Amino acid sequence: MSSLTNAVVVISEGQAVHMESESRAEVTEKEYVKIKKTAELFAVSAEIGGLLTDIDGQRISNLRDYGMNLGIAFQMTIYWDLLLTRRNLVSRFTVTSGRERRLSS
């Protein structure tokens, strides 16, 4: 299976899991990482970039791993943002400038 075809399958499966999990109040970090839509997109993008150049298979694999790890890190920022929003903790951790406070008052 080609890299792009595999990515479409993984992203589609991840979307199905994501849609199923939206009806639940809580999704664990482990479950969220398993969805891997964003991580797979980052990974295949990096891999295809390597395939379009004249580099060896190990370096292409390294690019894919880099993309996957970067995508997982990005997903985790989204997860924590959703978690803080759902638990109404955003205001406790949001830093606002004095100008923003004056404008919102």
PyMOL commands that place a pseudoatom at each C-alpha (Angstrom):
pseudoatom trace, name=CA, resn=MET, resi=1, chain=A, elem=C, hetatm=0, pos=[0.000, 0.000, 0.000]
pseudoatom trace, name=CA, resn=SER, resi=2, chain=A, elem=C, hetatm=0, pos=[1.364, 3.414, -0.907]
pseudoatom trace, name=CA, resn=SER, resi=3, chain=A, elem=C, hetatm=0, pos=[2.142, 6.000, 1.753]
pseudoatom trace, name=CA, resn=LEU, resi=4, chain=A, elem=C, hetatm=0, pos=[-0.657, 8.268, 0.616]
pseudoatom trace, name=CA, resn=THR, resi=5, chain=A, elem=C, hetatm=0, pos=[-3.225, 5.450, 0.476]
pseudoatom trace, name=CA, resn=ASN, resi=6, chain=A, elem=C, hetatm=0, pos=[-2.215, 4.302, 3.952]
pseudoatom trace, name=CA, resn=ALA, resi=7, chain=A, elem=C, hetatm=0, pos=[-2.542, 7.865, 5.241]
pseudoatom trace, name=CA, resn=VAL, resi=8, chain=A, elem=C, hetatm=0, pos=[-6.064, 8.165, 3.822]
pseudoatom trace, name=CA, resn=VAL, resi=9, chain=A, elem=C, hetatm=0, pos=[-7.047, 4.907, 5.560]
pseudoatom trace, name=CA, resn=VAL, resi=10, chain=A, elem=C, hetatm=0, pos=[-5.541, 5.952, 8.921]
pseudoatom trace, name=CA, resn=ILE, resi=11, chain=A, elem=C, hetatm=0, pos=[-7.076, 9.435, 8.758]
pseudoatom trace, name=CA, resn=SER, resi=12, chain=A, elem=C, hetatm=0, pos=[-10.499, 8.012, 7.813]
pseudoatom trace, name=CA, resn=GLU, resi=13, chain=A, elem=C, hetatm=0, pos=[-10.391, 5.477, 10.650]
pseudoatom trace, name=CA, resn=GLY, resi=14, chain=A, elem=C, hetatm=0, pos=[-9.280, 8.220, 13.017]
pseudoatom trace, name=CA, resn=GLN, resi=15, chain=A, elem=C, hetatm=0, pos=[-12.188, 10.400, 11.953]
pseudoatom trace, name=CA, resn=ALA, resi=16, chain=A, elem=C, hetatm=0, pos=[-14.627, 7.562, 12.658]
pseudoatom trace, name=CA, resn=VAL, resi=17, chain=A, elem=C, hetatm=0, pos=[-13.161, 7.105, 16.156]
pseudoatom trace, name=CA, resn=HIS, resi=18, chain=A, elem=C, hetatm=0, pos=[-13.190, 10.864, 16.700]
pseudoatom trace, name=CA, resn=MET, resi=19, chain=A, elem=C, hetatm=0, pos=[-16.863, 11.136, 15.742]
pseudoatom trace, name=CA, resn=GLU, resi=20, chain=A, elem=C, hetatm=0, pos=[-17.738, 8.259, 18.088]
pseudoatom trace, name=CA, resn=SER, resi=21, chain=A, elem=C, hetatm=0, pos=[-15.821, 9.830, 20.960]
pseudoatom trace, name=CA, resn=GLU, resi=22, chain=A, elem=C, hetatm=0, pos=[-17.534, 13.233, 20.595]
pseudoatom trace, name=CA, resn=SER, resi=23, chain=A, elem=C, hetatm=0, pos=[-20.658, 11.872, 22.276]
pseudoatom trace, name=CA, resn=ARG, resi=24, chain=A, elem=C, hetatm=0, pos=[-18.706, 10.999, 25.428]
pseudoatom trace, name=CA, resn=ALA, resi=25, chain=A, elem=C, hetatm=0, pos=[-18.005, 13.532, 28.146]
pseudoatom trace, name=CA, resn=GLU, resi=26, chain=A, elem=C, hetatm=0, pos=[-14.353, 12.539, 28.558]
pseudoatom trace, name=CA, resn=VAL, resi=27, chain=A, elem=C, hetatm=0, pos=[-11.769, 11.192, 26.141]
pseudoatom trace, name=CA, resn=THR, resi=28, chain=A, elem=C, hetatm=0, pos=[-8.495, 10.028, 27.663]
pseudoatom trace, name=CA, resn=GLU, resi=29, chain=A, elem=C, hetatm=0, pos=[-5.150, 11.263, 26.436]
pseudoatom trace, name=CA, resn=LYS, resi=30, chain=A, elem=C, hetatm=0, pos=[-4.309, 7.733, 25.281]
pseudoatom trace, name=CA, resn=GLU, resi=31, chain=A, elem=C, hetatm=0, pos=[-7.550, 7.512, 23.281]
pseudoatom trace, name=CA, resn=TYR, resi=32, chain=A, elem=C, hetatm=0, pos=[-6.933, 10.927, 21.725]
pseudoatom trace, name=CA, resn=VAL, resi=33, chain=A, elem=C, hetatm=0, pos=[-3.424, 9.995, 20.600]
pseudoatom trace, name=CA, resn=LYS, resi=34, chain=A, elem=C, hetatm=0, pos=[-4.799, 6.800, 19.034]
pseudoatom trace, name=CA, resn=ILE, resi=35, chain=A, elem=C, hetatm=0, pos=[-6.959, 8.894, 16.709]
pseudoatom trace, name=CA, resn=LYS, resi=36, chain=A, elem=C, hetatm=0, pos=[-3.744, 10.027, 14.951]
pseudoatom trace, name=CA, resn=LYS, resi=37, chain=A, elem=C, hetatm=0, pos=[-5.359, 12.006, 12.140]
pseudoatom trace, name=CA, resn=THR, resi=38, chain=A, elem=C, hetatm=0, pos=[-3.081, 15.003, 12.488]
pseudoatom trace, name=CA, resn=ALA, resi=39, chain=A, elem=C, hetatm=0, pos=[-0.015, 12.900, 13.266]
pseudoatom trace, name=CA, resn=GLU, resi=40, chain=A, elem=C, hetatm=0, pos=[-0.551, 10.772, 10.159]
pseudoatom trace, name=CA, resn=LEU, resi=41, chain=A, elem=C, hetatm=0, pos=[-0.988, 13.869, 8.017]
pseudoatom trace, name=CA, resn=PHE, resi=42, chain=A, elem=C, hetatm=0, pos=[2.284, 15.320, 9.328]
pseudoatom trace, name=CA, resn=ALA, resi=43, chain=A, elem=C, hetatm=0, pos=[4.049, 11.960, 8.881]
pseudoatom trace, name=CA, resn=VAL, resi=44, chain=A, elem=C, hetatm=0, pos=[2.959, 11.354, 5.301]
pseudoatom trace, name=CA, resn=SER, resi=45, chain=A, elem=C, hetatm=0, pos=[3.744, 14.962, 4.373]
pseudoatom trace, name=CA, resn=ALA, resi=46, chain=A, elem=C, hetatm=0, pos=[7.296, 14.595, 5.645]
pseudoatom trace, name=CA, resn=GLU, resi=47, chain=A, elem=C, hetatm=0, pos=[7.653, 11.162, 4.008]
pseudoatom trace, name=CA, resn=ILE, resi=48, chain=A, elem=C, hetatm=0, pos=[6.421, 12.371, 0.613]
pseudoatom trace, name=CA, resn=GLY, resi=49, chain=A, elem=C, hetatm=0, pos=[8.842, 15.274, 0.832]
pseudoatom trace, name=CA, resn=GLY, resi=50, chain=A, elem=C, hetatm=0, pos=[11.635, 12.730, 1.241]
pseudoatom trace, name=CA, resn=LEU, resi=51, chain=A, elem=C, hetatm=0, pos=[10.312, 10.547, -1.585]
pseudoatom trace, name=CA, resn=LEU, resi=52, chain=A, elem=C, hetatm=0, pos=[10.440, 13.519, -3.955]
pseudoatom trace, name=CA, resn=THR, resi=53, chain=A, elem=C, hetatm=0, pos=[14.165, 13.922, -3.316]
pseudoatom trace, name=CA, resn=ASP, resi=54, chain=A, elem=C, hetatm=0, pos=[17.079, 11.609, -3.933]
pseudoatom trace, name=CA, resn=ILE, resi=55, chain=A, elem=C, hetatm=0, pos=[17.649, 10.320, -0.386]
pseudoatom trace, name=CA, resn=ASP, resi=56, chain=A, elem=C, hetatm=0, pos=[17.897, 6.782, 0.932]
pseudoatom trace, name=CA, resn=GLY, resi=57, chain=A, elem=C, hetatm=0, pos=[15.103, 4.782, 2.580]
pseudoatom trace, name=CA, resn=GLN, resi=58, chain=A, elem=C, hetatm=0, pos=[16.447, 5.223, 6.115]
pseudoatom trace, name=CA, resn=ARG, resi=59, chain=A, elem=C, hetatm=0, pos=[16.328, 9.000, 5.824]
pseudoatom trace, name=CA, resn=ILE, resi=60, chain=A, elem=C, hetatm=0, pos=[12.799, 8.815, 4.407]
pseudoatom trace, name=CA, resn=SER, resi=61, chain=A, elem=C, hetatm=0, pos=[11.836, 6.643, 7.379]
pseudoatom trace, name=CA, resn=ASN, resi=62, chain=A, elem=C, hetatm=0, pos=[13.444, 9.181, 9.717]
pseudoatom trace, name=CA, resn=LEU, resi=63, chain=A, elem=C, hetatm=0, pos=[11.434, 11.976, 8.081]
pseudoatom trace, name=CA, resn=ARG, resi=64, chain=A, elem=C, hetatm=0, pos=[8.230, 9.975, 8.560]
pseudoatom trace, name=CA, resn=ASP, resi=65, chain=A, elem=C, hetatm=0, pos=[9.082, 9.387, 12.240]
pseudoatom trace, name=CA, resn=TYR, resi=66, chain=A, elem=C, hetatm=0, pos=[9.829, 13.087, 12.669]
pseudoatom trace, name=CA, resn=GLY, resi=67, chain=A, elem=C, hetatm=0, pos=[6.501, 14.023, 11.098]
pseudoatom trace, name=CA, resn=MET, resi=68, chain=A, elem=C, hetatm=0, pos=[4.639, 11.500, 13.261]
pseudoatom trace, name=CA, resn=ASN, resi=69, chain=A, elem=C, hetatm=0, pos=[6.228, 12.787, 16.472]
pseudoatom trace, name=CA, resn=LEU, resi=70, chain=A, elem=C, hetatm=0, pos=[5.619, 16.406, 15.506]
pseudoatom trace, name=CA, resn=GLY, resi=71, chain=A, elem=C, hetatm=0, pos=[2.000, 15.560, 14.672]
pseudoatom trace, name=CA, resn=ILE, resi=72, chain=A, elem=C, hetatm=0, pos=[1.478, 13.786, 18.001]
pseudoatom trace, name=CA, resn=ALA, resi=73, chain=A, elem=C, hetatm=0, pos=[2.941, 16.786, 19.834]
pseudoatom trace, name=CA, resn=PHE, resi=74, chain=A, elem=C, hetatm=0, pos=[0.574, 19.064, 17.920]
pseudoatom trace, name=CA, resn=GLN, resi=75, chain=A, elem=C, hetatm=0, pos=[-2.371, 16.767, 18.710]
pseudoatom trace, name=CA, resn=MET, resi=76, chain=A, elem=C, hetatm=0, pos=[-1.514, 16.892, 22.395]
pseudoatom trace, name=CA, resn=THR, resi=77, chain=A, elem=C, hetatm=0, pos=[-1.664, 20.698, 22.408]
pseudoatom trace, name=CA, resn=ILE, resi=78, chain=A, elem=C, hetatm=0, pos=[-5.152, 20.430, 20.905]
pseudoatom trace, name=CA, resn=TYR, resi=79, chain=A, elem=C, hetatm=0, pos=[-6.123, 17.753, 23.460]
pseudoatom trace, name=CA, resn=TRP, resi=80, chain=A, elem=C, hetatm=0, pos=[-5.026, 19.862, 26.411]
pseudoatom trace, name=CA, resn=ASP, resi=81, chain=A, elem=C, hetatm=0, pos=[-6.762, 22.922, 24.990]
pseudoatom trace, name=CA, resn=LEU, resi=82, chain=A, elem=C, hetatm=0, pos=[-10.010, 20.931, 24.645]
pseudoatom trace, name=CA, resn=LEU, resi=83, chain=A, elem=C, hetatm=0, pos=[-9.604, 19.474, 28.119]
pseudoatom trace, name=CA, resn=LEU, resi=84, chain=A, elem=C, hetatm=0, pos=[-9.040, 22.869, 29.738]
pseudoatom trace, name=CA, resn=THR, resi=85, chain=A, elem=C, hetatm=0, pos=[-11.971, 24.343, 27.822]
pseudoatom trace, name=CA, resn=ARG, resi=86, chain=A, elem=C, hetatm=0, pos=[-14.320, 21.497, 28.783]
pseudoatom trace, name=CA, resn=ARG, resi=87, chain=A, elem=C, hetatm=0, pos=[-13.368, 21.806, 32.425]
pseudoatom trace, name=CA, resn=ASN, resi=88, chain=A, elem=C, hetatm=0, pos=[-13.680, 25.585, 32.279]
pseudoatom trace, name=CA, resn=LEU, resi=89, chain=A, elem=C, hetatm=0, pos=[-10.075, 26.058, 33.359]
pseudoatom trace, name=CA, resn=VAL, resi=90, chain=A, elem=C, hetatm=0, pos=[-8.985, 28.228, 30.449]
pseudoatom trace, name=CA, resn=SER, resi=91, chain=A, elem=C, hetatm=0, pos=[-9.426, 31.512, 32.293]
pseudoatom trace, name=CA, resn=ARG, resi=92, chain=A, elem=C, hetatm=0, pos=[-7.151, 30.334, 35.118]
pseudoatom trace, name=CA, resn=PHE, resi=93, chain=A, elem=C, hetatm=0, pos=[-4.269, 29.678, 32.725]
pseudoatom trace, name=CA, resn=THR, resi=94, chain=A, elem=C, hetatm=0, pos=[-4.819, 32.389, 30.118]
pseudoatom trace, name=CA, resn=VAL, resi=95, chain=A, elem=C, hetatm=0, pos=[-2.442, 35.300, 30.341]
pseudoatom trace, name=CA, resn=THR, resi=96, chain=A, elem=C, hetatm=0, pos=[-3.995, 38.597, 29.351]
pseudoatom trace, name=CA, resn=SER, resi=97, chain=A, elem=C, hetatm=0, pos=[-2.302, 41.900, 28.936]
pseudoatom trace, name=CA, resn=GLY, resi=98, chain=A, elem=C, hetatm=0, pos=[-3.421, 45.025, 30.760]
pseudoatom trace, name=CA, resn=ARG, resi=99, chain=A, elem=C, hetatm=0, pos=[-4.780, 46.393, 27.476]
pseudoatom trace, name=CA, resn=GLU, resi=100, chain=A, elem=C, hetatm=0, pos=[-6.961, 43.292, 26.986]
pseudoatom trace, name=CA, resn=ARG, resi=101, chain=A, elem=C, hetatm=0, pos=[-8.306, 43.595, 30.544]
pseudoatom trace, name=CA, resn=ARG, resi=102, chain=A, elem=C, hetatm=0, pos=[-9.212, 47.270, 29.956]
pseudoatom trace, name=CA, resn=LEU, resi=103, chain=A, elem=C, hetatm=0, pos=[-10.974, 46.441, 26.668]
pseudoatom trace, name=CA, resn=SER, resi=104, chain=A, elem=C, hetatm=0, pos=[-13.004, 43.610, 28.191]
pseudoatom trace, name=CA, resn=SER, resi=105, chain=A, elem=C, hetatm=0, pos=[-14.111, 45.647, 31.228]
for i in range(1, 105): cmd.bond("trace and resi %d" % i, "trace and resi %d" % (i + 1))
show_as sticks, trace
zoom trace
